[in-house]
Amino acid sequence: MSPEDRSNTSTQPAPGGTADLAGKPVSRIGFGAMQLPGPRVWGPPKDREIALAVLRRAIELGVNHIDTARFYGDGVSNELIHAALHPYPDDLVIVSKIGADRDAQAAWIPAQRPDQLRAATEANLRSLQVDRIDVMNLRLHGPSGGEHDTDQHVDLDSQLAEMVALREEGKIGAIGISTVTAEQLIQALPAGIACVQNAYSLLDRSGESVLEICRENDIAWVPYFPLGSAFPDIPKVTDHPAVVEAAHGLGATPAQVGLAWLLAHDPHTLLIPGTSSVQHLEDNLATADVHLDAETMATLDAIG
């Protein structure tokens, strides 16, 4: 599909309904672009045309919330979004993040200083070819602990001051925060926080205290690792017997059950499951049709 053939608005109902993000209604099931680059989230995708097709299909199916970062693939994720979707649909909300970078070996490294946050914002603007990023997440790392990395031991107030300055200058529309503790989120609230991205799933409820603060302050909750992950120390939701049994009874996949539980658990939840497959994308969005009854919810709630 060429840019000329695309409409400036989504043509389908928002998957999962809508919820507020930075004052805009977005689909509760969005799309996370982290899996579009190559292996280890580095370099170009194995099949560029498929990656572009995934992004275009997401928009066709009603997604209007895309999460990205310039450090996904050293610019690859943002470049693919631009190539697939520019000129962007009028209702599309693009969320990016800063506070990290990649070294020459593709390792993840912190980039927490205010000057680095500003430079990363400018890089996102250039790669996406926009005048403003709708929401920019500050991805916290905390002290690196390395004796030669003391320049990355940056106090949160200094980081937030730079984020507020970027918002006031119109370079970002709203401020999000990621990998944050409850204490840090409380500290950040006066800056005006639109969303929180933390690890959270049916099996990992360690972020519940942070979610409670989001509830109290009407902040969007955007969990990452919503189904666990490939890391060996993070359990996979899709492997849990109760999830598998529920999926069998509902005629759904275990992944859909895990995602549906997140949607049902709290109305502030916005999902951004990622994939590099059109079929997997469609399966994720079909979670909107999976309805968990009270008995199933009680069983799944008890797991945590």
Secondary structure, 3 states (H helix, E strand, C coil): CCHHHCCCCCCCCCCCCEEEECCEEEECECEEHHHCCCHHHCCCCCCHHHHHHHHHHHHHCCCCEEECCCCCCCCHHHHHHHHHHCCCCCCCEEEEEECEEECCCCCEEECCCHHHHHHHHHHHHHHHCCCCEEEEEEECCCCCCCCCCHHHCCCHHHHHHHHHHHHHCCCEEEEEEECCCHHHHHHHHHHCEEEEECECCCCCCCCHHHHHHHHHHCCEECCECCCCCCCCCCCCHHHCHHHHHHHHHHCCCHHHHHHHHHHHHCCCECECCECCCHHHHHHHHHHHHCCCCHHHHHHHHHHC
